[in-house]
Amino acid sequence: MAKRPILAENGAPAMAGKLSEYNENKKRRTFARLLGYFFKFPGRTLLSLLMAAFENMVDVAKPLILMLIIDKNLIPGRNDMGEIVLFSIVYGLLCLSGAAASVTHRMTLTSLGQRIMHRLRTDLFAHIQRLNMKFFDNNASGSILTRVSSDVESLNSLYSSILVDLVKEVMLIVTLLITMFSLSWELTLVALAALPLVTVLTVFFKTLAKRNNIRVKAQLSRLNGFMSENIVGMKVVQIFHREKEKRAEFKDINDGYYKLGVTEAVLNSLGNTLIPNIAHILALLMMAFYCNQLLEGTILIGVMYSFITYTKQLYQPISAIAQQYTSIASAIVSADRIFDITDKTEFDEDMDSGFRGDRVRGEIEFRNVWFAYVGENWVLKDVSFRIGPGQRAAFVGATGSGKTTVISLIARFYEIQKGQILLDGRDIREYNLEYLRQQIAVVMQDVFLFTGDIAYNIRLNRDDITDAQIRDAAITANADGFISRLPDGYHHPVGERGMSFSAGQRQLIAFARAVAFNPAVLVLDEATANIDVETEAAITDALGKISTGRTSIYIAHRLSTIIDSDCIFVLHRGELRESGSHEELLEKDGLYARLYRLSLQKPGGSLSGATAEDVE
């Protein structure tokens, strides 16, 4: 099935710039960037490496002590108990110090890993918040969520064990080889006889694991995206009785993820089993091959014991590296996908520079504005208008005429291609973006409430908004009535997206939020489109109170809600066709008059769903 394109407001495909999948050319650079996070915490990193090196020294020293006990004190005619006791004490002290170093190493490494993960999550979330709307238009929420959640979590084991353990294992291999060659170069070469086979098997499983991991990540993104989309759209699924079909779609995606997971488990099992067993087989062959030399005393028993121990120790880190490769490959793929977000600087919003002043008066002017989401598929074409400070203005038009786009441009969610947008006579691109948006409050048709309580959803973490101001804002917005009747009042819990409240109640909370933030410009984007008549009356009454002293902009499907506006702007196919008061526009008997007559014929007086063809 072909992937559905994400569409812009005018129905055109969204712009390019989707998150790219794993690119082999990025692997080395990505790995280097991962290592760079260790240098942000040099003290803990150094301590962890020192403890790992000490553990290696203990592991190498213990067989040497046992070799000395066997070859010098357990042979006929030589049983020096004092020396045996001394070596035993040293051996015991080494075991205790090695255990202490291991505990210190693990605790330090766990702390280091958690600090790095905390920094990484914080940086990623902060970066996502700086991205503009074009990024979210062009990237599915499921893909973004996968990268923020599971991809970040994939790096947890990388920082908590794998990378430092990898250094430890490499150091152990080097230390073991130096020790083994110093004891017997001949036995060392025999011990390394299986290395080519182990290398081939490691590369083989490494390649298969890497390819499978790329598929796993892509399939997980599909799975998360499908689940997110269907949970949000559950009402549509149930209304049209598509549960069975959606289950079948989910089963197909989930089956693919299951098969890739089984493949990953099989590759891990084979890689983890074969390499350790090769070391055991090699040790047995070594003993059988040098049996005569042992009996003749040419090779001492202690030396042979130490080599058998060292051979197993030598292949253990090689086996561990092979075992960890799947995790390393998965982490690199995950990191590449995470960095793919953080590297998209072309979508960054500059929240620091720009003009900051006192409260704006609220004069808004569009001068010959042209805007397109994609290429030259213009959504707005040479649009010019002016809204005076404190005026009540409204935008009307058929679906797709560009009404909502006007609001998005005022708040600089998108940048225009041609023309100018002025606020109090100054180009909005000159304003500090944070300051600009502080002057504007938008109440959308589909109100979004966060998990928390009502007070939190009105305040939105602004500490300077007091509980008294929250209540005053709710009273102004006519929301205090239903809030006060709730068991916990303003501390009544709000579930995900506020679905426990009616559409009208959510809308009133959104009004209270806008009042509490005290904007100079208030924008209502079809805020009364999906509410009952009684709630609309409460909102209409609230509008008169909250719009006093500030510029108010309305986008309404119900023309009855905006007939008292100071000026009504009529958009049609991205062009500003008419402007004036309700009475003036009716006298012209043009496009607005046709829209008004059409609204009278619609249930509830709403133009929702009306197309440009309906009014032409």
C-alpha positions in Angstrom: 0.0 0.0 0.0 1.4 3.4 -0.9 2.1 5.8 1.9 -0.4 8.5 2.2 1.1 12.0 1.8 0.7 14.6 4.5 -1.3 17.4 3.0 -1.2 21.1 3.5 -4.2 23.2 4.1 -4.9 23.6 0.3 -4.7 19.8 -0.2 -1.2 19.9 -1.7 1.5 17.4 -0.6 3.4 18.7 2.4 6.9 20.0 1.8 10.0 17.8 1.7 12.1 17.3 4.8 10.9 14.1 6.4 13.1 12.4 8.9 15.5 10.2 7.0 16.1 6.6 7.7 19.5 5.1 8.7 22.4 6.1 6.4 25.5 4.0 6.5 27.7 7.0 5.7 26.7 8.5 9.0 27.7 5.6 11.2 31.2 6.7 12.2 30.2 10.3 12.7 27.3 9.2 14.8 29.5 6.9 16.9 31.9 9.7 17.5 29.1 12.0 18.6 27.9 9.3 21.1 31.4 9.1 22.6 31.4 12.9 22.9 28.7 12.7 25.6 31.2 11.0 27.9 33.4 14.1 27.8 30.6 16.1 29.3 31.2 14.1 32.6 35.0 13.6 32.5 35.4 12.7 36.2 32.9 9.8 36.3 34.2 8.6 32.9 37.8 8.5 34.1 36.9 6.8 37.4 34.9 4.1 35.5 37.8 3.4 33.1 40.3 3.2 36.0 38.1 0.7 37.9 37.7 -1.3 34.6 41.5 -1.4 34.1 42.0 -2.5 37.7 39.4 -5.3 37.3 41.4 -6.5 34.2 44.6 -6.6 36.2 43.0 -8.7 38.9 41.5 -11.1 36.3 45.0 -11.6 34.7 46.8 -11.8 38.0 44.7 -14.5 39.6 45.7 -17.4 37.2 49.4 -16.3 37.6 49.2 -16.7 41.4 47.6 -20.2 41.0 50.3 -21.1 38.5 53.0 -20.2 41.1 51.3 -22.2 43.8 50.9 -25.3 41.5 54.4 -25.2 39.9 56.4 -24.2 42.9 54.6 -25.6 45.9 52.5 -28.6 44.8 55.4 -30.7 43.3 57.1 -33.6 45.1 59.8 -32.4 47.5 58.5 -28.8 47.6 55.6 -28.0 49.9 56.4 -24.6 51.5 53.1 -24.0 53.5 54.2 -20.5 54.4 54.5 -19.6 50.7 51.2 -21.2 50.0 49.5 -19.3 52.7 51.1 -16.1 51.5 50.0 -16.6 47.9 46.5 -17.6 49.2 46.2 -14.3 51.2 47.4 -12.3 48.1 44.8 -14.2 46.0 42.1 -13.5 48.5 43.0 -9.8 48.7 42.9 -9.6 44.9 39.5 -11.2 44.8 38.2 -8.7 47.4 39.8 -5.7 45.8 38.5 -6.9 42.4 35.0 -7.2 43.8 35.2 -3.7 45.3 36.5 -2.3 42.0 33.7 -4.1 40.1 31.0 -2.6 42.4 32.5 0.9 42.1 32.8 0.5 38.3 29.1 -0.5 38.0 27.8 2.2 40.3 29.9 4.9 38.6 28.9 3.6 35.2 25.2 3.5 36.0 25.3 7.0 37.4 27.2 8.2 34.3 24.7 6.5 32.0 21.7 8.1 33.7 23.3 11.6 33.7 24.0 11.2 30.0 20.5 10.0 29.3 19.1 12.9 31.3 21.1 15.4 29.3 20.2 13.7 26.0 16.4 13.6 26.8 16.5 17.2 27.9 18.4 18.4 24.9 16.1 16.5 22.5 12.9 17.8 24.1 14.2 21.3 24.2 15.1 21.1 20.5 11.7 19.7 19.5 10.0 22.6 21.2 12.1 25.0 19.1 11.0 23.4 15.8 8.5 25.2 13.7 5.2 24.0 12.3 6.7 22.9 9.0 8.6 20.1 10.8 5.5 18.8 12.4 3.5 19.1 9.2 6.0 16.9 7.4 6.7 14.2 10.0 4.2 11.7 11.3 3.7 11.9 15.1 4.3 8.2 15.4 7.8 8.5 13.9 8.6 11.4 16.2 7.4 9.6 19.3 9.4 6.5 18.4 12.5 8.6 18.2 11.9 10.4 21.5 10.9 7.3 23.5 12.2 4.0 22.2 15.2 5.4 20.3 16.4 7.3 23.3 15.8 4.3 25.5 17.9 2.2 23.2 20.9 4.4 24.1 20.4 3.7 27.8 22.3 0.4 27.8 24.9 1.9 25.5 25.9 4.5 28.1 25.2 2.4 31.2 27.4 -0.5 30.1 28.2 -1.2 26.5 30.7 1.5 25.6 32.8 1.5 28.7 32.6 -2.3 28.9 33.8 -2.4 25.3 36.9 -0.4 26.3 37.4 -2.7 29.2 37.2 -5.8 27.0 39.7 -4.4 24.5 42.1 -3.6 27.3 41.6 -7.1 28.7 42.4 -8.7 25.4 45.6 -6.6 25.1 46.7 -7.4 28.7 46.0 -11.1 28.2 48.0 -11.3 25.0 51.0 -9.6 26.6 50.9 -12.0 29.6 50.4 -15.1 27.4 53.3 -14.2 25.1 55.5 -13.6 28.0 54.8 -17.1 29.3 55.0 -19.0 26.0 54.7 -17.7 22.5 54.1 -21.2 21.2 51.0 -21.8 23.4 49.8 -18.3 22.6 49.8 -19.0 18.9 47.9 -22.2 19.5 45.4 -20.3 21.6 44.9 -17.8 18.8 44.3 -20.6 16.2 40.5 -20.2 16.4 40.6 -16.4 16.0 40.0 -16.4 12.2 36.9 -18.5 12.7 35.6 -16.3 15.5 36.3 -13.2 13.4 34.3 -14.6 10.4 31.4 -15.6 12.6 31.4 -12.2 14.4 31.4 -10.3 11.1 28.7 -12.6 9.7 26.3 -12.2 12.7 27.2 -8.5 12.9 26.1 -7.8 9.3 22.9 -9.8 9.7 22.1 -8.1 13.0 22.7 -4.6 11.6 20.4 -5.1 8.6 17.7 -6.6 10.8 17.9 -3.7 13.3 17.3 -1.1 10.6 14.1 -3.0 9.7 13.1 -3.3 13.3 13.3 0.4 13.9 11.4 1.2 10.7 8.6 -1.3 11.6 8.4 0.0 15.1 7.8 3.5 13.8 5.0 2.2 11.6 3.5 0.3 14.6 3.6 3.4 16.9 2.2 5.6 14.2 -0.7 3.3 13.5 -1.6 2.9 17.2 -1.4 6.7 17.8 -3.5 7.5 14.8 -6.2 4.9 15.7 -6.4 5.8 19.4 -7.0 9.4 18.5 -9.5 8.4 15.8 -11.3 5.7 17.8 -14.6 7.5 17.5 -14.5 7.4 13.7 -13.5 3.7 13.8 -16.4 2.8 16.0 -19.0 4.9 14.3 -18.2 3.3 10.9 -17.7 -0.2 12.4 -14.2 -0.6 11.1 -12.9 -2.4 14.2 -12.4 -5.7 12.4 -10.6 -4.1 9.5 -8.4 -2.0 11.7 -7.5 -5.1 13.7 -6.5 -6.8 10.5 -4.3 -3.8 9.5 -2.7 -3.8 12.9 -2.1 -7.6 12.8 -0.2 -7.2 9.5 2.1 -4.5 10.9 2.5 -6.4 14.2 3.2 -9.7 12.5 6.0 -8.0 10.6 7.4 -6.6 13.8 7.1 -10.0 15.5 9.0 -11.8 12.7 11.8 -9.2 12.9 12.0 -9.7 16.6 12.2 -13.5 16.3 15.0 -13.0 13.7 16.9 -10.8 16.2 16.5 -13.4 19.0 17.8 -16.2 16.7 20.8 -14.1 15.6 21.6 -13.3 19.2 21.2 -16.9 20.4 23.5 -18.3 17.7 26.2 -15.6 18.2 26.1 -16.0 21.9 26.4 -19.8 21.9 28.9 -20.5 19.1 31.8 -18.3 20.1 32.1 -19.4 23.8 31.9 -23.0 22.9 34.8 -22.6 20.4 37.0 -21.5 23.3 36.1 -24.6 25.3 36.8 -26.9 22.4 40.1 -25.1 21.8 41.1 -25.7 25.5 40.3 -29.4 25.2 42.4 -29.7 22.0 45.3 -27.8 23.7 45.3 -30.3 26.6 45.1 -33.3 24.3 47.9 -32.0 21.9 50.3 -31.2 24.8 49.5 -34.2 26.9 53.0 -35.8 26.4 54.8 -32.6 27.2 52.8 -32.3 30.4 53.8 -35.9 31.4 57.4 -35.3 30.5 57.5 -32.1 32.5 58.5 -30.0 29.4 55.4 -27.9 30.1 54.5 -27.3 33.7 51.0 -28.1 34.9 50.6 -24.5 36.3 51.5 -23.0 33.0 49.1 -25.2 31.1 46.3 -24.3 33.7 47.0 -20.6 33.3 46.9 -20.9 29.4 43.6 -22.8 29.5 42.2 -20.1 31.8 43.6 -17.3 29.7 42.2 -18.9 26.5 38.7 -18.9 27.9 39.3 -15.4 29.2 40.6 -14.3 25.8 37.5 -15.4 23.9 35.1 -14.2 26.5 35.5 -10.5 25.7 35.5 -11.4 22.0 32.2 -13.2 22.6 31.0 -10.3 24.6 31.8 -7.9 21.8 29.9 -10.1 19.4 27.0 -10.4 21.8 26.8 -6.6 22.3 27.0 -5.8 18.6 23.3 -6.0 18.2 22.9 -3.5 21.0 25.6 -1.3 19.6 24.2 -1.5 16.1 20.7 -0.7 17.4 22.0 2.2 19.5 23.9 3.7 16.5 20.7 3.4 14.4 18.7 5.0 17.2 21.3 7.7 17.7 21.3 8.5 14.0 17.5 8.9 14.0 17.7 11.1 17.1 20.5 13.3 15.6 18.4 13.4 12.4 16.0 15.6 14.5 18.6 17.6 16.4 20.4 18.4 13.1 17.4 19.9 11.4 18.4 23.4 12.1 16.5 24.7 9.1 13.3 24.2 11.2 14.7 25.9 14.3 12.9 29.0 15.6 15.0 31.8 17.0 13.5 32.6 20.4 16.3 34.8 21.6 16.9 37.7 19.2 14.5 40.4 18.1 12.7 43.5 19.4 11.0 43.5 22.8 8.9 46.3 24.0 6.0 47.2 26.2 2.5 45.8 25.5 1.6 46.3 21.9 -1.5 48.2 20.9 -2.8 45.5 18.6 -2.7 47.1 15.1 -2.4 44.4 12.5 -1.7 45.0 8.8 -1.1 42.6 5.9 0.7 44.2 2.9 0.6 42.2 -0.3 1.1 38.9 1.5 1.7 35.7 -0.6 2.0 32.4 1.2 2.3 28.7 0.1 2.9 25.6 2.2 4.5 23.9 -0.8 6.3 25.5 -3.7 4.0 28.0 -5.5 0.7 26.4 -4.5 -0.4 29.7 -3.1 -2.8 29.6 -0.2 -2.9 33.4 0.1 -2.5 35.6 -2.9 -1.6 39.3 -2.6 -3.7 39.7 0.5 -3.8 43.2 2.1 -5.9 44.5 5.0 -5.6 46.5 8.2 -7.2 45.9 11.7 -7.1 48.8 14.0 -6.1 48.6 17.7 -9.0 47.2 19.8 -11.1 46.5 16.8 -13.2 43.3 16.4 -12.5 41.8 13.0 -13.7 38.6 11.4 -12.6 36.4 8.5 -15.2 34.3 6.6 -15.0 32.1 3.5 -15.5 28.6 2.3 -13.4 25.7 3.4 -9.8 26.1 2.2 -10.1 29.8 1.5 -7.1 30.5 3.8 -8.8 31.8 7.0 -6.8 29.7 9.4 -3.6 30.4 7.5 -4.0 34.1 8.3 -3.9 33.3 12.0 -0.9 31.0 11.7 1.0 33.8 9.9 0.2 36.4 12.5 1.7 34.2 15.2 4.7 33.4 12.8 4.1 29.6 12.8 5.1 29.9 9.2 7.1 32.5 7.3 5.5 34.3 4.3 7.2 34.2 0.9 6.2 37.7 -0.3 4.9 40.9 1.3 4.9 42.1 4.9 2.9 41.5 8.1 3.0 44.4 10.5 2.1 44.7 14.2 1.9 48.2 15.4 3.7 49.3 12.2 6.7 47.0 12.8 7.4 43.9 10.6 6.6 40.9 12.8 9.9 39.3 11.7 11.7 42.1 13.7 10.0 41.1 16.9 11.4 38.6 19.4 9.3 35.4 18.7 8.6 34.7 22.3 7.6 38.3 22.9 5.4 38.3 19.8 3.5 35.2 20.8 3.0 36.5 24.4 0.9 39.3 22.8 -1.4 36.8 21.0 -3.7 34.2 22.4 -5.5 31.7 20.2 -8.6 29.7 21.1 -8.9 26.9 18.6 -12.0 24.9 17.6 -10.4 21.7 18.8 -9.2 22.7 22.3 -6.2 20.8 23.7 -6.0 20.2 27.4 -3.0 18.7 29.1 -3.0 16.0 31.8 -3.1 17.7 35.2 -5.9 19.8 36.7 -8.0 22.7 35.6 -5.8 25.3 37.3 -2.7 23.9 35.6 -4.4 24.1 32.2 -5.3 27.7 32.7 -1.9 28.7 34.1 0.3 26.5 31.9 3.2 26.7 34.4 3.2 30.5 34.5 4.1 31.2 38.1 3.1 34.8 37.9 -0.5 33.9 37.3 -2.0 33.5 40.8 -4.9 31.3 41.9 -7.0 34.5 42.3 -6.2 35.5 38.7 -7.2 32.1 37.5 -10.6 32.3 39.2 -11.1 35.9 37.9 -10.3 34.7 34.4 -12.7 31.8 34.7 -15.5 34.1 36.0 -14.8 36.5 33.0 -15.0 33.5 30.6 -18.2 32.2 32.2 -16.3 29.0 33.2 -16.4 29.4 37.0 -20.0 28.1 37.1 -19.3 24.5 36.1 -15.8 24.5 37.6 -17.1 25.4 41.0 -19.6 22.5 40.9 -16.8 19.9 40.4 -15.8 17.9 43.4 -12.2 19.4 43.5 -13.1 22.7 41.9 -10.1 24.2 40.1 -8.0 21.2 41.2 -10.3 18.7 39.5 -8.1 16.3 37.5 -8.0 16.6 33.7 -7.4 13.4 31.8 -5.7 13.0 28.5 -6.8 15.7 26.1 -9.6 16.6 28.6 -12.0 14.1 27.1 -13.9 13.8 30.4 -15.3 17.3 29.7 -17.8 18.3 27.1 -16.7 20.3 24.1 -18.3 23.4 25.5 -16.6 23.0 28.9 -13.2 22.6 27.2 -13.9 25.7 25.2 -14.7 27.7 28.3 -11.5 26.5 29.9 -9.6 27.7 26.8 -11.3 31.1 27.1 -10.2 31.3 30.7 -6.7 30.4 29.7 -6.7 33.2 27.1 -8.0 35.8 29.6 -5.4 34.7 32.2 -2.6 35.4 29.8 -4.0 38.8 29.1 -3.0 39.1 25.4 -3.2 42.3 23.3 -4.6 40.2 20.4 -7.2 37.6 20.9 -7.9 35.1 18.1 -10.9 32.8 18.0 -10.5 30.1 15.3 -14.1 28.8 14.9 -14.3 28.6 18.6 -18.1 28.1 18.6 -18.3 25.6 15.8 -18.9 22.4 17.8 -20.8 23.5 20.9 -24.5 23.6 21.9 -26.7 26.7 21.7 -26.7 27.1 25.5 -22.9 27.0 25.8 -22.6 29.3 22.7 -24.8 31.8 24.6 -22.4 31.7 27.5 -19.4 32.1 25.2 -21.0 34.9 23.3 -21.6 36.7 26.6 -17.9 36.0 27.6 -16.6 37.3 24.3 -18.1 40.7 24.9 -16.2 40.9 28.2 -12.8 39.5 27.2 -12.6 41.3 23.9 -12.8 44.7 25.6 -9.5 46.7 25.3 -7.8 44.2 22.9 -7.9 43.5 19.2 -10.1 40.5 18.5 -10.0 38.3 15.4 -12.8 35.8 14.7 -12.9 32.9 12.2 -16.4 31.6 12.3 -18.5 29.1 10.4 -21.6 30.5 12.0 -21.9 34.0 10.5 -24.5 34.9 13.2 -21.6 35.1 15.7 -19.7 37.8 13.8 -22.4 40.2 12.5 -21.4 42.7 15.1 -17.8 42.8 14.0 -16.2 46.2 13.2 -15.0 44.7 9.9 -15.5 41.4 8.1 -13.0 40.2 5.6 -14.2 37.7 2.9 -11.5 35.3 1.6 -12.1 33.2 -1.5 -9.6 30.9 -3.0 -6.8 32.6 -1.2 -7.8 36.1 -2.2 -9.3 38.9 -0.2 -12.5 39.6 -2.2 -14.6 41.9 0.1 -14.4 43.8 3.4 -16.7 45.9 5.4 -19.4 45.7 8.1 -22.2 43.1 8.0 -24.7 45.6 6.6 -22.3 47.0 4.0 -21.4 43.6 2.7 -25.1 42.6 2.4 -25.8 45.8 0.5 -23.1 44.9 -2.0 -24.9 41.6 -2.6 -21.6 39.9 -3.5 -19.7 36.9 -2.1 -20.5 37.6 1.5 -24.2 37.9 0.8 -24.2 34.5 -0.9 -22.3 33.0 2.1 -24.8 34.5 4.4 -27.8 33.1 2.5 -26.1 29.8 2.3 -25.5 29.8 6.1 -29.3 30.4 6.6 -30.0 27.2 4.7 -27.5 25.1 6.7 -28.4 23.3 10.0 -27.3 25.6 12.9 -26.4 28.3 10.4 -22.9 26.8 9.9 -20.8 27.0 6.8 -18.8 24.0 7.8 -18.0 21.9 4.8 -19.1 24.6 2.3 -16.7 24.6 -0.7 -15.7 27.5 -3.0 -18.0 26.1 -5.7 -21.0 26.3 -3.4 -20.7 30.1 -3.2 -19.7 30.9 -6.8 
